[in-house]
Amino acid sequence: MRNIWTIAKREYNHYFISPVAYVVAFAILLVIGLIFALVVYSSADNALYGGVPDIGPVTGSFAFMLVLSVPALTMRLLADENRMGTMELLLTAPLRDSELIVGKWLGSLLFALTIIAVSFVYPVVLNSLIEPGIDQGAMITAYLGLILVAAAFLAVGVGISSLFSNQVAAFFATMVALVILWWLLGFPANYVQKGAEVFRYLDMQSHFYNSLSSGMINVTDLVYFFSLIAIGLFTGTLAVETRRWR
């Protein structure tokens, strides 16, 4: 556990000296800030008719931005180690392969959680400005959904980064994987009868929008996200172990 935490802290601190990380954080907060302004405007009108402010557009925009930004956060985590040759040094250290992967993932997750925590000011402000306030339960589950989406995306990104020695290749491979997970897996469910439920289950948007973003927590949603995290981390661990035995 100490090794995991040491690696996580190193990666987390590295984000604060990385221009890419600042660009990612600024882009996310700017986009959801603009969406928030529109939500405040529309909520003020709806409040006149007894409507409840909806935080969904803010959290939905955040999830969309994660699809675009996570590849930039994870592309260097292991690809850079492979490119610079420092992976060999890590492999000779008293460090398990799984500890290396989990530590890299945890460091990136802590940075994502920092951005999510900063964005939490938006629903808090909305809740204080508009009467009646927002649905507290829906807000909590929506942010839990954001954390799960970020954790799953980052695990996939770490797993893919471990397969490459080129950051650009890792970036685009991760982008393709996240686009498939977020947008494309659900399409076949609209056109096929057999296996439609399988495609719906694999579609990440259905887990986020139909459940978590709507104020519901289902065991199937948690199993889905934790399984995706496990697959991503296992892929990374397997890639490192394979490199060790070459």
Protein Blocks (a to p, Z undefined) as FASTA:
>chain_A
ZZmmmmmmmmmmmmmmcfklmmmmmmmmmmmmmmmmmmmmmmmmmmmnopacdfklmmmm
mmmmmmmmmmmmmmmmmmmmmmnopmmmmmmpccdfklmmmmmmmmmmmmmmmmmmmmmm
mmmmmmmmpccdddfklmmmmmmmmmmmmmmmmmmmmmmmmmpcbfklmmmmmmmmmmmm
mmmmmmmmmmcmghplmmmmmpmklmmmmmmmnopacfklmmmmmmmmmmmmmmmmmmmm
mmmmZZ
